[in-house]
Amino acid sequence: MYKNKKVLVAGGTGTIGISLVRLLKELKAKVTVASIDDPVYSRMVLGNGVRFVKTDLTSLKNCIKVTRGQDYVFNLVGIKGSTGIGETKVASYLVPMLWFQTNLMEASFRNSVSRYLFVSSICAYPQSDKPKVEDILWDGMPKQNDRIPGIAKRVGEIQGEAYMLEHGWDAVRIVRPSNVYGPYDDFNPATAQVIPSLIRRVLDGENPMRVWGDGSAIRDFIYSEDAAYWMLIAMEKAPPCLPINIGSGRGISIRGLTDIILSCVPDPPRVEWDESKPAGDTVRILSTERAERILGYKLITDIKEGIQKTISWYMNNKSYIDQKRGCLNGK
């Protein structure tokens, strides 16, 4: 499906995007990456054989330009952040997210892109203590700390369906990943999500390490390389506009997650739980039954192996992190 196809990966310098680009290169696709990251950093993480365009995808004009002539488009552009940021920087999340996801899909429609992957999110679901099946999305509003980005993701899903209903443009495929982690993630404790934040703090020697909540919250995680692989499969096999979950299909408590991270380092710190801080939903797990049936989905990397790989990558690749920090600081 991908050999010699022109494929745009919007947000291709992110945690999932880098793995996706590598897979597409192996499949002999002609890959273009569009991102706001610095070209020096982008070349470091993407390597040769990839066309890179630094551009602001909140602009419809830029989206039209970068999607022109493309066969397939993967929309991996996203704004990640910790629980605290998800409660305080909501306008900074919502408005750009609506701009870039709406304009990129509109531009792809105008340019007759034949396949388009819209990456939604677990945060779009209403609260439930049971594994979330795809059809419950509209049974209630998302109520967790990241509910506003979740509503934006719902809008993107409906946008794809609207084009199909009115214009017959059936290019859009939809995946809803669980919490993604892995190499090239944001490891800044002030902004990072739980796994990279804890890894960075442990390896920096923070002791005692204070963790938000009481550790009882249950989460579903998927390793970034696994997410990229199944997105490629979903682009090929998923029906138009039928949302499909991709995650582990099983939950782990934040306390259990912390224990795994501590078991992977030689001199683990003491942990203090701060129950005065927000911890998000009590349970957030995805059902993967639809993915198993349609995609042949199965978990490739379990949580302990994924954390071990992520820690190893972080310890051996700080040059990437320093380079990105330098680019962001204008160095």
Backbone torsions as a table, in degrees:
resi	resn	phi	psi	omega
1	MET	NA	-31.5	-171.1
2	TYR	-101.4	-17.7	-175.6
3	LYS	-59.1	125.9	178.0
4	ASN	65.8	8.6	175.6
5	LYS	-83.0	146.7	175.0
6	LYS	-86.2	116.9	-172.9
7	VAL	-124.5	124.0	174.8
8	LEU	-97.5	128.0	173.6
9	VAL	-112.5	100.0	177.7
10	ALA	-78.6	126.2	-173.3
11	GLY	79.3	29.2	-174.6
12	GLY	-75.3	-0.3	175.7
13	THR	-102.2	13.7	178.9
14	GLY	-92.6	-174.8	-174.2
15	THR	-58.8	-45.7	177.4
16	ILE	-80.8	-39.7	-172.5
17	GLY	-58.4	-40.7	-178.6
18	ILE	-62.4	-43.7	177.5
19	SER	-66.2	-39.9	179.8
20	LEU	-63.0	-43.4	179.6
21	VAL	-61.5	-41.7	179.5
22	ARG	-62.6	-41.1	177.9
23	LEU	-65.2	-42.0	179.1
24	LEU	-63.8	-37.7	177.2
25	LYS	-63.4	-41.2	177.8
26	GLU	-63.3	-30.4	179.6
27	LEU	-87.5	7.0	174.8
28	LYS	68.1	29.5	174.2
29	ALA	-79.5	157.6	175.4
30	LYS	-96.4	99.3	-165.4
31	VAL	-98.6	132.6	168.5
32	THR	-117.1	135.4	176.2
33	VAL	-114.4	130.5	174.8
34	ALA	-114.5	128.9	-175.0
35	SER	-160.8	161.7	174.4
36	ILE	-93.8	2.4	179.8
37	ASP	-69.4	160.0	179.9
38	ASP	-65.7	137.2	-179.5
39	PRO	-58.4	-32.4	179.6
40	VAL	-65.7	-48.3	177.4
41	TYR	-63.8	-42.3	-177.9
42	SER	-60.7	-41.2	178.3
43	ARG	-65.3	-35.2	178.4
44	MET	-61.4	-43.6	-173.2
45	VAL	-88.6	-23.5	-176.3
46	LEU	-95.2	-27.7	-178.5
47	GLY	75.5	-166.7	-178.2
48	ASN	-83.4	164.4	175.2
49	GLY	83.5	11.4	179.3
50	VAL	-126.5	130.2	174.4
51	ARG	-82.7	125.6	-179.4
52	PHE	-112.1	133.8	177.0
53	VAL	-125.3	116.3	173.8
54	LYS	-83.7	116.6	-175.3
55	THR	-156.7	154.4	179.3
56	ASP	-94.0	107.9	-175.0
57	LEU	-83.1	5.6	170.0
58	THR	-75.9	-12.2	179.3
59	SER	-93.5	125.0	177.7
60	LEU	-61.4	-38.9	179.4
61	LYS	-58.8	-44.7	179.0
62	ASN	-66.4	-38.4	179.7
63	CYS	-65.0	-41.4	178.4
64	ILE	-62.3	-42.0	-178.8
65	LYS	-64.5	-44.8	-172.7
66	VAL	-79.0	-22.2	178.8
67	THR	-90.6	-10.6	-177.2
68	ARG	-62.6	126.7	178.2
69	GLY	83.0	0.4	-179.1
70	GLN	-84.2	141.9	174.5
71	ASP	-81.4	-45.5	-176.9
72	TYR	-129.8	148.9	175.9
73	VAL	-131.4	129.1	171.6
74	PHE	-106.2	119.7	176.5
75	ASN	-94.8	96.4	177.5
76	LEU	-107.0	10.6	180.0
77	VAL	-68.0	130.0	-178.7
78	GLY	-156.3	168.6	178.5
79	ILE	-125.5	105.9	-178.2
80	LYS	-96.0	156.2	177.9
81	GLY	-174.1	167.7	-178.2
82	SER	-78.8	174.3	179.6
83	THR	-57.7	-44.0	-178.6
84	GLY	-63.2	-43.3	179.4
85	ILE	-65.5	-36.7	179.5
86	GLY	-62.6	-18.4	178.6
87	GLU	-98.6	-19.1	-172.4
88	THR	-113.7	-26.4	-175.6
89	LYS	-108.5	37.8	-168.8
90	VAL	-66.6	-37.3	178.2
91	ALA	-67.4	-37.0	178.2
92	SER	-66.4	-22.5	174.5
93	TYR	-83.9	-53.4	-167.3
94	LEU	-64.4	-51.4	-170.3
95	VAL	-67.0	-51.5	177.2
96	PRO	-61.9	-36.2	-179.7
97	MET	-62.3	-43.8	177.6
98	LEU	-64.2	-40.5	179.8
99	TRP	-62.6	-54.4	-172.5
100	PHE	-72.0	-35.6	-178.4
101	GLN	-73.5	-35.5	179.1
102	THR	-70.1	-45.3	-176.8
103	ASN	-70.5	-36.3	-180.0
104	LEU	-67.3	-40.1	178.9
105	MET	-71.5	-39.3	177.3
106	GLU	-61.9	-42.9	179.1
107	ALA	-64.9	-39.5	178.7
108	SER	-65.8	-36.9	175.2
109	PHE	-63.9	-48.5	-178.9
110	ARG	-61.6	-33.6	-178.0
111	ASN	-94.1	11.6	173.3
112	SER	56.4	41.4	173.1
113	VAL	-61.4	135.9	-173.8
114	SER	-86.3	-24.1	175.1
115	ARG	-140.8	138.7	-176.6
116	TYR	-141.9	122.8	178.0
117	LEU	-101.3	118.4	174.1
118	PHE	-99.7	121.5	-179.7
119	VAL	-95.0	106.8	177.2
120	SER	-86.6	-147.5	-174.3
121	SER	-162.7	154.4	173.3
122	ILE	-61.8	-25.3	-177.0
123	CYS	-71.8	-9.5	178.1
124	ALA	-77.4	-14.5	-176.1
125	TYR	-78.3	151.3	168.7
126	PRO	-70.5	162.1	-180.0
127	GLN	-65.0	139.8	176.7
128	SER	-162.9	140.4	176.8
129	ASP	-84.6	-4.1	179.7
130	LYS	-100.4	157.8	174.3
131	PRO	-54.8	132.5	-172.3
132	LYS	-81.6	115.1	174.0
133	VAL	-89.5	151.9	-170.3
134	GLU	-56.7	-35.6	-171.7
135	ASP	-76.2	-6.1	-179.3
136	ILE	-89.6	0.3	-172.8
137	LEU	-53.5	-39.3	-174.1
138	TRP	-96.0	13.2	179.8
139	ASP	-79.1	-8.5	179.4
140	GLY	-179.4	170.0	179.5
141	MET	-82.3	147.4	171.8
142	PRO	-65.1	137.5	-175.2
143	LYS	-121.9	-3.9	-176.7
144	GLN	-74.6	-179.5	-174.4
145	ASN	-61.9	-28.1	-179.6
146	ASP	-102.5	36.1	-177.6
147	ARG	-65.6	-32.6	-176.7
148	ILE	-70.4	-47.3	170.5
149	PRO	-58.8	-32.5	177.9
150	GLY	-63.0	-39.3	177.3
151	ILE	-66.2	-38.3	176.7
152	ALA	-60.1	-41.1	178.1
153	LYS	-63.8	-37.8	176.4
154	ARG	-60.3	-40.8	179.4
155	VAL	-61.2	-41.1	179.0
156	GLY	-63.4	-39.5	177.8
157	GLU	-63.4	-43.9	-179.9
158	ILE	-66.4	-34.7	178.0
159	GLN	-58.5	-45.7	178.8
160	GLY	-61.7	-42.3	178.9
161	GLU	-65.1	-36.6	-179.2
162	ALA	-62.9	-42.5	177.4
163	TYR	-61.5	-40.4	-178.8
164	MET	-66.9	-41.9	-177.8
165	LEU	-68.6	-41.6	-175.9
166	GLU	-87.9	-39.7	-171.1
167	HIS	-113.1	-6.6	-178.6
168	GLY	74.3	13.9	178.2
169	TRP	-80.8	103.1	-173.3
170	ASP	-104.1	32.1	-175.8
171	ALA	-77.6	-25.0	-165.9
172	VAL	-78.8	128.0	169.8
173	ARG	-115.5	148.7	-172.9
174	ILE	-129.5	127.9	171.5
175	VAL	-122.4	146.8	176.6
176	ARG	-120.1	94.3	-179.2
177	PRO	-78.1	155.2	170.4
178	SER	-80.3	-162.3	-178.3
179	ASN	-68.4	120.7	-175.5
180	VAL	-97.3	138.8	177.5
181	TYR	-144.4	164.2	176.6
182	GLY	148.6	-168.8	177.9
183	PRO	-56.1	152.6	178.1
184	TYR	67.6	14.4	177.2
185	ASP	-73.4	175.6	173.1
186	ASP	-83.6	113.8	-178.1
187	PHE	-103.6	14.8	177.4
188	ASN	-79.8	114.6	-175.6
189	PRO	-57.4	-23.4	-178.7
190	ALA	-75.1	-23.3	-175.5
191	THR	-127.2	-15.4	-171.7
192	ALA	-73.3	158.0	171.5
193	GLN	-78.2	178.9	-161.5
194	VAL	-61.9	-46.7	-175.1
195	ILE	-65.8	-54.7	179.7
196	PRO	-63.7	-32.6	178.6
197	SER	-64.1	-47.3	-179.9
198	LEU	-65.3	-40.6	178.6
199	ILE	-59.2	-48.3	-178.6
200	ARG	-61.6	-44.3	-176.5
201	ARG	-67.8	-39.7	177.5
202	VAL	-63.5	-47.5	-176.8
203	LEU	-71.7	-22.0	175.7
204	ASP	-80.1	-6.1	175.9
205	GLY	85.7	19.0	178.2
206	GLU	-63.6	125.1	-176.4
207	ASN	-158.4	117.1	1.9
208	PRO	-73.6	157.2	178.8
209	MET	-102.4	119.5	-178.3
210	ARG	-92.5	125.0	-177.4
211	VAL	-117.5	136.2	-178.2
212	TRP	-67.3	144.3	177.5
213	GLY	83.8	-170.0	179.3
214	ASP	-106.9	4.1	177.2
215	GLY	87.1	1.2	-175.8
216	SER	-88.1	-15.7	-179.0
217	ALA	-59.9	137.9	-177.1
218	ILE	-105.1	132.0	-178.9
219	ARG	-132.2	161.3	179.3
220	ASP	-116.6	127.3	-176.9
221	PHE	-124.1	148.0	173.9
222	ILE	-133.2	134.6	179.5
223	TYR	-68.9	140.9	-171.2
224	SER	-59.6	-39.0	179.9
225	GLU	-66.7	-35.2	175.8
226	ASP	-66.3	-43.7	179.4
227	ALA	-59.1	-43.8	179.6
228	ALA	-61.9	-44.1	-179.3
229	TYR	-60.2	-47.6	-176.5
230	TRP	-73.7	-22.0	172.7
231	MET	-68.3	-38.4	174.6
232	LEU	-61.1	-42.7	179.8
233	ILE	-67.1	-40.4	-179.9
234	ALA	-64.3	-38.8	178.1
235	MET	-59.6	-34.1	-178.0
236	GLU	-84.3	-42.0	-167.1
237	LYS	-106.5	-21.2	-175.3
238	ALA	-71.4	142.0	173.5
239	PRO	-67.8	156.7	179.0
240	PRO	-57.7	130.3	171.4
241	CYS	60.6	17.9	175.1
242	LEU	-96.7	109.2	-176.9
243	PRO	-64.8	140.7	179.8
244	ILE	-133.9	125.4	176.5
245	ASN	-74.1	142.1	168.3
246	ILE	-133.6	117.3	-179.5
247	GLY	-164.0	-165.0	179.0
248	SER	-80.7	-23.8	-176.4
249	GLY	75.7	7.3	-180.0
250	ARG	-144.1	153.9	-176.4
251	GLY	-105.6	158.3	173.0
252	ILE	-140.3	138.5	179.0
253	SER	-73.5	156.1	177.0
254	ILE	-62.7	-32.8	176.0
255	ARG	-65.6	-44.2	177.9
256	GLY	-64.5	-38.8	177.1
257	LEU	-62.1	-44.5	179.1
258	THR	-61.8	-41.6	178.8
259	ASP	-60.8	-39.4	178.5
260	ILE	-63.3	-45.5	-180.0
261	ILE	-61.3	-44.5	179.9
262	LEU	-63.3	-33.1	-179.2
263	SER	-71.6	-14.3	-176.6
264	CYS	-95.4	1.4	-179.4
265	VAL	-122.5	152.5	-173.3
266	PRO	-74.3	-29.8	-174.9
267	ASP	-132.7	74.9	-173.3
268	PRO	-69.2	148.6	179.8
269	PRO	-82.4	171.9	170.5
270	ARG	-83.2	140.9	-176.9
271	VAL	-107.0	133.3	172.2
272	GLU	-116.2	130.6	-178.1
273	TRP	-96.3	126.1	-177.5
274	ASP	-103.1	94.4	-175.8
275	GLU	-74.7	-6.9	177.2
276	SER	-79.7	-13.3	-178.2
277	LYS	-96.3	152.9	-178.5
278	PRO	-68.2	146.8	179.9
279	ALA	-123.5	0.9	-180.0
280	GLY	79.0	-162.3	-180.0
281	ASP	-56.7	150.6	175.7
282	THR	-70.6	-37.0	-179.9
283	VAL	-139.6	133.5	174.8
284	ARG	-146.4	98.7	-177.5
285	ILE	-132.2	142.7	177.3
286	LEU	-98.8	139.8	166.6
287	SER	-80.1	136.3	179.5
288	THR	-111.6	17.0	-176.7
289	GLU	-61.4	-42.0	179.8
290	ARG	-65.4	-42.2	178.8
291	ALA	-62.7	-39.8	178.5
292	GLU	-62.7	-40.1	-177.2
293	ARG	-73.3	-41.6	-173.0
294	ILE	-92.4	-39.7	-174.4
295	LEU	-101.1	-11.9	-169.9
296	GLY	72.7	29.7	-172.1
297	TYR	-64.6	141.8	170.3
298	LYS	-153.5	154.2	178.4
299	LEU	-71.1	128.8	-179.1
300	ILE	-96.8	-47.9	-175.2
301	THR	-117.5	115.3	179.4
302	ASP	-76.1	170.0	-169.2
303	ILE	-63.4	-39.4	-178.6
304	LYS	-68.2	-44.1	178.1
305	GLU	-62.5	-42.0	179.8
306	GLY	-62.9	-40.4	178.7
307	ILE	-67.5	-41.7	177.1
308	GLN	-59.3	-43.9	178.5
309	LYS	-63.9	-40.5	-178.5
310	THR	-67.2	-42.7	177.2
311	ILE	-62.5	-44.4	179.6
312	SER	-61.4	-43.8	179.1
313	TRP	-62.0	-45.9	-177.8
314	TYR	-60.3	-43.3	-177.4
315	MET	-68.4	-28.5	-175.9
316	ASN	-100.2	-3.7	-173.1
317	ASN	-134.5	37.0	179.7
318	LYS	-65.3	-17.5	178.4
319	SER	-62.4	-36.6	177.4
320	TYR	-64.4	-43.5	-178.4
321	ILE	-66.1	-43.4	179.3
322	ASP	-65.7	-38.3	179.5
323	GLN	-64.3	-43.7	-179.7
324	LYS	-65.7	-40.6	178.3
325	ARG	-62.0	-40.3	178.2
326	GLY	-65.3	-38.7	177.6
327	CYS	-65.4	-41.6	179.3
328	LEU	-65.1	-29.8	-179.9
329	ASN	-88.7	4.2	177.8
330	GLY	80.6	19.5	-178.1
331	LYS	-95.4	NA	NA
